[in-house]
Amino acid sequence: MVRRLLGEPAAPGGSEAPAPPDASAPQVARARAVGRAIGRAAGRTPWTSDCYPQALTARILLRGARVPHTVVFGLRRDDAGELRAHAWVTVRSAGGEPVAVTGGSTRAWTPVGAFNWQP
């Protein structure tokens, strides 16, 4: 069920997260607004609204707004050696600059799966 919600796998085997499809300037502005709204709402929910539900919410809202985007899942080891997982959503501006919608800075994470959506 969730797999169908995410869209098409972006890379076979999920070994590398590709750049999301290009978005127009109004679409990038819309994506930023969606990210801000999700961030505000996540801080006010009575349940834990970490990266995964935020990424799924962004996916649904961006699809409804017809904004091309990519949902990425990544892993890394923390200072204690424990494996940690993270999910984030990105949009790429027409100039090729990546824009984080949810998930913040993702440089420390190794992408293991990505799903693109475009109208």
C-alpha positions in Angstrom: 0.0 0.0 0.0 2.7 2.5 1.0 4.8 1.5 -1.9 2.1 2.5 -4.4 1.7 5.8 -2.6 5.4 6.6 -3.0 5.6 6.5 -6.8 8.1 5.1 -9.1 11.5 3.9 -7.9 14.1 6.4 -8.9 17.1 4.1 -9.3 17.2 0.3 -9.7 18.4 -1.2 -6.4 18.1 2.1 -4.7 21.8 2.5 -4.4 21.9 6.2 -5.2 19.4 8.9 -4.9 19.0 10.7 -8.2 18.2 14.4 -8.6 14.5 15.1 -8.4 12.8 16.2 -11.6 13.0 19.9 -12.4 10.3 22.2 -10.9 9.2 25.6 -12.1 9.8 28.7 -9.8 6.1 28.7 -8.7 6.3 25.0 -7.9 9.5 25.4 -5.8 7.7 28.2 -3.9 4.8 25.9 -3.3 7.1 23.1 -2.1 8.7 25.5 0.3 5.3 26.5 1.7 4.3 22.9 2.0 7.6 22.2 4.0 7.0 25.1 6.3 3.4 24.0 7.0 4.4 20.4 7.7 7.2 21.7 10.1 4.7 23.8 12.0 2.1 21.1 12.2 4.7 18.4 13.2 5.6 20.4 16.3 1.9 20.6 17.4 0.7 17.0 17.0 0.0 14.9 20.1 1.9 12.0 18.5 5.5 11.7 17.2 5.7 13.4 13.8 9.3 12.5 12.8 10.8 12.3 9.3 8.7 9.4 7.9 5.2 10.8 8.5 6.4 14.2 7.4 7.8 12.8 4.2 4.6 10.9 3.4 2.5 14.1 4.1 4.8 16.1 1.9 4.4 13.4 -0.8 0.6 13.6 -0.7 0.5 17.5 -0.6 3.0 17.9 -3.4 1.2 15.4 -5.6 -2.0 17.3 -5.0 -0.3 20.5 -6.0 1.3 18.7 -9.0 4.9 19.6 -7.9 7.5 17.1 -9.2 9.5 15.7 -6.2 11.5 12.8 -4.9 11.1 10.9 -1.6 14.4 9.5 -0.4 15.2 7.0 2.3 18.7 6.9 3.9 20.8 5.3 6.5 23.8 6.2 8.7 25.6 5.1 11.8 25.5 7.4 14.8 28.4 8.1 17.2 27.6 4.9 19.2 27.6 2.8 16.0 23.9 2.3 15.9 22.2 2.3 12.5 19.7 5.2 12.0 17.2 5.7 9.3 15.9 9.0 7.8 13.4 10.0 5.1 13.3 13.3 3.3 11.6 15.0 0.3 13.4 17.2 -2.2 12.5 19.3 -5.2 15.0 20.5 -7.8 14.6 24.0 -9.1 14.8 24.7 -12.8 18.4 25.9 -12.3 19.3 22.5 -10.8 19.6 23.6 -7.2 18.1 21.0 -4.8 15.5 22.3 -2.4 14.7 20.4 0.8 11.0 20.2 1.5 11.2 18.0 4.6 14.1 16.3 6.3 16.6 19.2 6.4 20.2 18.7 5.6 20.8 15.2 4.3 24.5 15.2 3.6 25.3 12.8 6.5 22.9 10.2 5.2 23.5 7.5 2.6 20.5 7.1 0.3 19.2 3.6 0.0 16.0 4.2 -1.9 14.3 7.0 -3.8 10.9 7.4 -5.4 10.2 10.1 -8.0 6.8 11.7 -8.9 6.1 14.0 -11.7 2.8 15.2 -13.2 
